[in-house]
Amino acid sequence: MQVRCVAHVLALVVKDAVLLYHKSVGRIRSVIKFVTGSPSRLAKFKECAALEKIDCKKMVFLDVKTRWNATYLMLEAAIPYEKVFKRLERDDKSFRSKYIFKESESEALPNTDDDTVVIDNEDYYLSSSSESDCEVDVSRKNNIKKKNKPRHHAPYAADWSYARCLVKCLKIFFDVTVKFSASVQVTSHEFLWQLALIHEQLVRLRAIGNRDPHISRMAEIMFRKYNAYWGDYEDMNSVMYFAKLLDPREKESGLKFDLECLYEQDDFRVTTVLKAVKQDMGRLYDEYTSMYSNANAEEGIGSTAAAGVDDMVVSVQEENIEDMLESRKKRRRMNVHSTHPKSELERYLLDDCEASTREFDILAWWQANSTKYKVLSLMAKDILAIPVSSVASESAFSTGKRILTPWRSSLSARTVEALLCTQSWLQKPISLDFLCDYVPDDNSNIEDDILGKDED
């Protein structure tokens, strides 16, 4: 069973909630597009912001319509400027002529009592077709937009209220997406904790129906999709639960607490899932033990075979067979009354948890304890290396497409790699200590290799 990308699942969870208010989002997006459309309009907008005494350093910007996180950032930046857009309605003639006209506000606002979302225009178009289909139909869609482009009214007061609800609901999802999009940190052991945070947030938002029915409605919609993907242990990859157990700060107690949050204190369900996780991890540990013990045995069989035969001959000659069997029977009798030796997994789970600090490095801990937990450290190395999101890898491929274009397709693989790495290092400089340890392979001339110079 593969690990689903957390960022993709989160996008599916929040998509229906965002589409529920697509009309309100579309009106806010339209006035932002007008303001940012020319330097003179933006200067007028800043002048109105100064008159309204808006103390906000972040300026409004357009989003990418098909990305909910971009819509979240756009709304978060636009909400503080609500009064500025109201002033533009009064003071700016071009803004008033474009966005102020007679319209029924009740019909224009979204119907939050209905779960079905009907998109009646192209303003918030979400494509589920393939890229080739989109390329074939792009000209036809552009012509339709030009002919039947809808006219937007300026945002109503209810639109800004819906925007604040969206920002409040989507904040936890945005924070989790950013956290799981990291490419140089371990994320698998944090998955269940972040999932518990999302679940708790949705429970609280759903419970405030009397005070804010709009937020409660959005939470209810998101809960349905959340349960479809993350509601049951059987629908998820058990490796994510193993990663929680392999966190020396959490272990079984941390996993149990997360399960209590996810299953809302259902003791029977928590006990059942916890038992299943431990059994599945025990089977995986047995496979690792068998695999690596066989590998070690094959390595040592050639060097010890001859010595083992000689030792056996000597022992048989020097010791009476009856005495040898008596001693073996005595040892067997003693082992029956003694406890069986615990495995690495059992000893690890029984040991005390490590102190949780901000500087704790889980990979460094397992490396330092690899001699104590030989097989378990190998499991940790494989499981903790699993990324819970494919955002970082997809971003690298997208960057590669921008570098290796149809008009710039003759670059060598080494040159493309150098450009990608240099861009990444400039955005996030790497440690100088790491650079000091770098030694070029085969003492090759990297500069000549990249520039494509011929050897003399």
N, C-alpha and C positions, 0 to 999 in steps of 0.2 A: 504494500500500500504506500503510495507516494505521499509526501507532505504537501498539502495545499499551500499556495502562497497566501500569507495572512493579509497582505495589502489588497489582493484581488478579492478575497472574501469580504473584507471590510467595505470595499467599494460596492459589492452586491448588497450588503446589509443596509448601507445608507442611501443607495440610489433611489429606492422608492420613496423615502422620506423627502429627499431633495426634489424629486419630480412632483410630489404632492403640492409644492409651492412654486412650481416652475413659472407661473404667471407673475407672481410677485418678484421672483428673482430676475425674470426677463425685463420688467420695468426698471428695476435698479440698474441692471446691466446696460440698458439703453441710455439712461441719462449719464452714466459713467463714460460710455463710448462717446457721447456728445461732448462732454467736458474735456476729455483727453484727445479729441479729434484734431485740435489745432492749438498752437501756442497762445493765441489771443484768448481763446475760450478758457484755457487752463489758467492764464493770468487773471482773467475775470473771476474764476472760481477761487483762486487764492486771495483775491481782494475781498470777496464776500466772506471767506473764512476768517480773515483778519477782522472784519467788521463784526462778525458773530463771536469773536474772541475764542476761536476753536484752538485749543492747545494740543495739537496732535502732530507728531513728526512724520507719521506714515501718510503718504499721499494715496489717493484712490488710483486704482489700476484695473484693467480688464482681466477676466479670467479666461481659461480654456473651457469651453462649454461642456465638453465631454468628461471633464475631470472634477470630481466633487471636491477634492482638496483645494484646487485652484478657486472654485466657487466659494468655499469656506473662507479663504484668505481675502478674496475680493469683498465679501460681505463684512468681514471683520474690520477691514480698512475703511469701508464706506459708512458704517453705522454712526461713527462720531460726527460725520458731516451731514446729518439729516437736516439740521437747521439751515445749512448753507444751500442745499438744494431747494428748500422752501423759499429762501431769499431770492434765488435765481428765478423762481416762478413769478416773483413780484417785480424784480428789477431788470431782468434780461429779456429784451423783446424777442430775440430769436429763439430763446429757450421756451418762452411762453407760447409763441406761435407754433412751435413744433410739438410741444407736449401737453398743452392745456387745450382741451376741447371737451365737448359734451359727451359724456359716457356714463352709463349706469354702473355705479361703483359696486353694487351688490352682485351684478352679473360678471364684472371684471375680476372680482376677488375669487380665489380658489375655494372650492367646496370641500371643507375639511371633514364633513360628515360622511363623505363617500370614499371608500378605499380605492376604487378604481381610478386610475390616472389616465386622462385622455389629453394628448398633446395635439392641440388644434392648429399649431403653426410650426414653423421651422426654427423658432428662436432657441429652443432647447432640444436640439436633435441629438439623440444617442443612437449610433449605428451599431447593429449587431451583425452586420454582414461582413464578408471578407473584404480585404483591401482591393482586390481586383474588381469586385462588384462596385465598390465605391468609386474606383477610378473610371469605370465605364459610364457610370451614371452621374459623374460630377458636373458635366456640362449641362445636362438636363435639369439637375437640381438647382444650379446657379440661375438658369433661365426662369425656373418657377419662382425662386426667391425674388428676382427682379420684378416679375409681373405681379405676384401676390404677397409682397412684403407687408406684414401687418404693421399698423401704426400703434405705437405705445403711448399711453398716457403717463404723465409724471407719477412717481410712486405715491400711493395713498399712505395715510397714517398706519393703516392695517398692514401694508406691505413692510414697513419698517419694523412693526411688531413681529411679523412672521420671520423677518431676517434675524432679529435678536434671538428668537426661539431656535432657529436653525444653528446659529453660531454656538448657542449654549449646548445644544444636543451633540453637535459634531466635534466639539473641542476634544473630548476624550478619544474619539476615533482618530483625529488628526495627530494627537500626541503619540498614540500607540503606533500609527503608521510611520512617523518619523523615527521612533525608537527602533522599530524592527527593520528599517531600511538601512541600518548601519552595515558597513561592509568589512570593518576591521575589528569588530567585537563579537563575542559569543552572544547569541540571542535565543537559542533553543531552550535554555534553562529558565528564561524569563517569560516564556510563552503563557503558561498557565496563570501566572500572577497577573499579567496584563489582561488576560481573558477574564479573570475574576474582577478586575477593576471595571471593565466594560459591562459585565453582567450587573455589578452593583449599581453602576450609574444608570443603566436602563431600568432597573427595579425602582430606583428613587424617582426617576423622571415619570415613570408610569404611575407612581403612587400620588402624584400631585395633580390628579385630574380635576379636582374641585377648584384649585387655585389657578391653574393654567391648563385648560383643556387642549390647547394646540400642542404644547410640549408632550402632554400625555398621549395624544394621538400619534405623534411621530415616534415616541418610544414604543408604542404598541406595534406599529408597522415594522420597526427595526427588529423587535423581539421575534417576530415570526420568521424572518430570514435568518436571524442569529441561531434559533433553535434548529433550523433545517440543516445547518452546517456544523454547529458546535454544541448541540443539545445533548447528545448521547456519546458515551465512551466508544461504542461500537462504530460510530461514524467518523471517528478521529484516529489519527495515527498514534499508536501507543508509545512510539519513540519519544513523543513530546512529554509524556508522563515519566518515562525513564530519565529524561534529562533533568527533571525536577528532583528525582531521587538522587541523581549524581551530583547535585549541588551540596557540598559538605556543610553549608550553612543551614540547609533546609531539611533534607532527607525525608523520612516518613512523616514527621510532624508537620513539615511545611506542605507536603503534598496533601495531607489530610485537611489542613486549614483551607487550602485552595478549593478542594472538593466541597467542603462545607459551604463556601461562598458560592460556588457554581450551582450546587444543588439545593441551595436555600435551606440548610440545616436538616436535610432529609437523612437521618442517621442510617437507615437501612440501605439507601442508595449509595451513600458515602462508603459504608463498610463493604458493600458488594464490589464497587469499582476499585477500592483500595486493594482488596484481596485479589482481584483479577490482574491489576497492574503488577503486584508482587509476584504472582504466578508467571505471568508473561515475561517479566524481567528475569526470573529464575531460570526459565527455559532458554532465554537468550544467553545468560551467563554460562549455562551448561554447554551450549554450542561453542562459545568462545573457549571454554576450558578444554573441551575435546579437540578443537581445531589447533590450538596453540600447544597443547601437550603432545599431540601427535607430531607436530612440526619439530618440537624440541627432541622428541624421542628419535626421530629419523636422523637428526643432526648428530646425536651422540652415539648411535648404535654402532657405527663403524669404528670409532675410537675405543669403545669399551668392550667389544665382543670378545676379543682375544684375552684381555685381562680378566673378564668375567669367567671364562672357561678355566683358566689357570687357578683362580681363587677357589673355584668350586672343587677342583681336584685336590688342592691342598687342604681345604676344610674337611673333605670326606676322609682323607687319610689321617689327619691329626685328631679328629673328633669322632667319638663313637656315635653311630647312627641313633641308637636308643636314647642316649643323653640329649642329642639334638632334638629329637621329636618330643621328649619330655619338656624341654625348655620352651619349645614352640607351643605345646599345649598349655603350659603355665601362662605364657603371655596371652594366649587367646582367652583363658579364663579371666584374667585381669581386665581385658578390654571389654568383656561382656558387661561388667559392673561399672565401667567408666563411661563417661559421656562421649559421644562421637565428636570429633574435631569439627569446629564450625568452618564454613567456607568463607572466602574473602567477602562475598556479598553479605553474609550474615554478620560477620565481624564489623564490616563497614557501617551497616545500619544500626548496630548496637553501640558503636562508639559515639562519644559526645559530638555535638555539632560545633562547627567552628564559629567564632565570633563574626558577626556581620559588620563589616566596615566599608567605607567608600572606596578604599584602596585595595580591597580584596580582589585578587586575580585567580579565577577558578582554574585556568589552564596551568598557571604556575604552581598551584596547589597540587594538582594531579601529577605534574612532573616531579615535584618534590617527594610525593608519596608513591611513586611508581614501583619502588622496591618493596613497599609494604603491601600494596595491592597490585600485583603484577598483571593479572588477567583483567581486573576491574578497570585499571588505568587504560588498558587497550580499548575496552568498551567505551570509556569516557572520551577517549580521543576521537573515536568514530562518531559517537552520538552528538557530542557538543560541536562538532564541525558542521553539522547540518544547519543551513540557513533557513529561517522560517519565512523569508520573503525573497522573491526573485527580483525585487526592484533594482538592487545594485547591479546585478548581471544584465538586466534589460537596459539599464542606463548606459552600461559600457557598450552594448551592441548599438544603441542609438547614437552614441558618440562616435563609434566607428563608422556608421553610415554617413555622418556629417563630414568625416575626414576623408573617407574613401568614396567619393561621389562618381557618377558617370563621367564627369568632366575632369576627374583627377583619379584615374583608376590604374595608373602605372607604378604606384608606390609599392616598394617591397614590403614583405611582412615585417621585417626588422624595423623599417622606418615607421610603419604604422604603430608598432608596439612602442617605439621611442616617443612618438607624438602623444599617444594616449597616456603613457606613464608620466611624461613631463607635465601634461595638463593636470593630471591628478596630483602630482607633487606640488605644483604651484598653488593649487587650491587648498591643499592641506599638507604643509611641509613635513617631511619625515625627519626623524631624529638624526643628528650628525653622528652619533655613536654607531648607528646602523650603517651609515655610509662609509665609516672608517673600516668596517669589517668586510666591505664588498671587494672582491678580487675578480677581475675579468677572467672568463674562462679561456684557457689556452694562450693567455697573454696576447690576445688578439687586439688589433688596433680598432677600437670601437668607432672612432670618428671616421676612419676610412671606410669601414663596413657600412655605416649609415649613409655616408655621402656617395657610396658606390664607386670609389676610386679603384683603379686597377692596380694590382700588385706589380712592383718593379721586376 
